[in-house]
């Protein structure tokens, strides 16, 4: 039921909002986590089967941070006391291993989450 609700809300959001392009670091363990390069204190949860599959094909070690460029919709849910941030993927533009010095602040944020 939760998946159906997320799909319906995703469809509505895609119809009402303009997609944005985001660059960041992505790790997929039991769920996907994205830290945008320009918002290194934000962690967006990503539930996208295609991105998870492509992560599995590109990652050479567990919890490897991959650089991604994605197009989609940012969504927040919750209350004033607790909220969760999501990114709904519309298009995967790029996924690859990170280069030295790429998104250094995002890398530090993601490392603290993955401990």
C-alpha positions in Angstrom: 0.0 0.0 0.0 2.9 2.4 0.8 4.5 1.7 -2.6 1.2 2.5 -4.3 0.8 5.7 -2.3 4.4 6.7 -3.2 3.7 6.0 -6.9 0.5 8.0 -7.0 2.1 11.0 -5.1 5.2 10.7 -7.4 3.0 10.9 -10.5 1.2 13.9 -9.2 4.4 15.6 -8.3 5.9 15.0 -11.6 2.9 16.5 -13.2 2.9 19.6 -11.0 6.6 20.3 -10.5 9.5 20.9 -12.8 12.3 18.4 -12.6 15.7 19.6 -11.3 19.1 18.3 -12.2 21.3 17.3 -9.2 24.9 16.2 -9.0 26.0 14.3 -5.9 27.4 11.2 -4.3 25.2 8.1 -4.1 25.5 4.9 -2.1 23.1 2.0 -2.1 23.0 -0.4 0.8 19.5 -1.5 1.8 18.2 1.8 0.5 19.7 4.6 -1.7 21.2 7.7 -0.1 22.2 10.8 -2.1 24.2 13.8 -0.9 24.1 16.6 -3.4 27.4 18.3 -4.0 25.9 21.8 -3.5 24.0 20.8 -0.3 26.5 18.6 1.6 24.4 18.6 4.9 21.3 17.2 3.1 20.7 13.5 2.7 18.0 12.5 0.2 16.6 9.0 0.2 16.3 7.5 -3.3 14.1 4.5 -4.1 14.7 3.8 -7.7 15.2 0.2 -9.0 17.1 1.3 -12.2 19.5 3.4 -10.2 20.1 0.6 -7.7 20.8 -1.8 -10.5 23.2 0.5 -12.2 24.9 1.1 -8.9 25.4 -2.6 -8.5 26.9 -2.8 -12.0 29.3 0.2 -11.3 30.3 -0.3 -7.7 33.4 -2.4 -7.2 33.1 -2.6 -3.4 30.3 -2.4 -0.8 29.2 1.1 0.2 31.3 2.6 -2.6 30.4 6.3 -3.2 29.5 6.9 -6.9 29.1 10.2 -8.5 25.7 10.7 -10.1 23.9 13.3 -12.2 20.2 12.8 -11.9 17.1 14.6 -13.1 13.9 14.4 -11.0 11.8 15.9 -8.2 12.8 16.7 -4.7 10.1 15.8 -2.1 9.9 16.2 1.6 7.5 14.4 3.9 6.8 14.4 7.6 6.0 17.0 10.3 7.7 19.9 11.9 9.3 17.4 14.4 10.6 14.8 11.9 10.9 14.9 8.2 12.5 12.8 5.5 13.9 14.1 2.2 13.4 12.1 -1.0 14.5 12.4 -4.6 12.3 10.9 -7.2 14.4 10.0 -10.2 13.0 10.8 -13.6 16.3 10.3 -15.6 19.8 9.0 -14.8 22.2 11.2 -16.7 25.4 9.9 -15.3 26.7 7.3 -12.8 30.4 6.6 -12.3 33.2 6.2 -9.7 34.1 9.5 -8.0 37.2 11.4 -9.1 39.8 12.7 -6.6 38.5 15.8 -4.8 35.0 15.6 -6.3 32.3 16.8 -3.9 34.5 16.7 -0.8 31.9 18.1 1.6 29.3 15.6 0.4 31.8 12.8 0.8 32.3 13.7 4.5 28.5 13.9 5.1 27.9 10.5 3.5 30.8 8.9 5.5 29.2 10.0 8.7 25.9 8.3 7.7 27.4 5.1 6.5 29.3 4.3 9.8 
